[in-house]
């Protein structure tokens, strides 16, 4: 990762969120604001793709099944987080939304006027702010950017603790961390979260070598390693439960790929499918 740019994986996830409503119908998750962060050539590509007849867009989708699997994983995890946040807000007060490793997240715009704190590397946040300025967009007044360099700072030292429950999203990150770092982050978040707070995260497990999903995972690992963002940790549901135990959180819901596909991708006429190695979890802060 270059010190003055957001991670390439964050950029790739943003592009796939923008691509999704162009080639997939009906969309599972729509994030029109994310286009503001894409480079000009990607925006022009999306404009040209949007102008094509639907049958040509279907052809583009069908020829890129691996891209479709990763797109499905990214949009489903975002939709799940939004649904869980909506449920939490309907059930009672949510003091704020805390977006950990925010990257090019647009929740502060989509969930206004809910207060949002984004935690990320200082360089990524600087790039995000400067990109918006160049394109004539302002940060929402409800958004706070909290720069944290995890190599030099501890999350629990930088993050304040609201008196009421908060909602935390931690997406697209755990597989790049060590198990100790995952457990440490769970502990730190528990220290700064009131009882009743909720946390959505995703994690991946190893896929059988030679299987379709195994090949996809191998290719993804190679691509991220070449971008100097190697994957470090793969977890089974039992392993995650072990890491969660004793941190101050309890497992409220766990969704494997089959459950995600049934909930969000059933009865479609395309092959949009979450890969078998992708998992989602909803945790709740115990009293």
Order of alpha helices (4+ residues) and beta strands (2+ residues): alpha-alpha-alpha-alpha-beta-alpha-beta-alpha-beta-alpha-beta-alpha-beta-alpha-alpha-beta-alpha-beta
